[in-house]
Amino acid sequence: MDQRLARIIANAAVCSAREFGDVAPLLKDLDSDALAEQLKDAIGACVYETYETVLQPIFAQFPELKAEFDENLRQFGRTC
């Protein structure tokens, strides 16, 4: 895989995780709802798995992408 494709995949992973993260707070007021609890756990697992199984291998192979993502996060508060 070349760096361009890795960047595209990493961006998609970050954006997907961000979308899930953005909806998670909507569930916080539904603490007594069993489905909400299940979904909170599932969303957390999806975000974790995305970072662990998609981003970490990409960043291990392309450390310059990790530096780029970190700098974008520092400077702009987001990467996608």
HELIX and SHEET records of a PDB file:
HELIX    1   1 GLN A    3  VAL A   23  1                                  21    
HELIX    2   2 ALA A   24  LEU A   30  5                                   7    
HELIX    3   3 ALA A   34  GLU A   49  1                                  16    
HELIX    4   4 THR A   50  LEU A   55  3                                   6    
HELIX    5   5 GLN A   56  GLN A   61  1                                   6    
HELIX    6   6 PRO A   63  PHE A   76  1                                  14    
END                                                                             
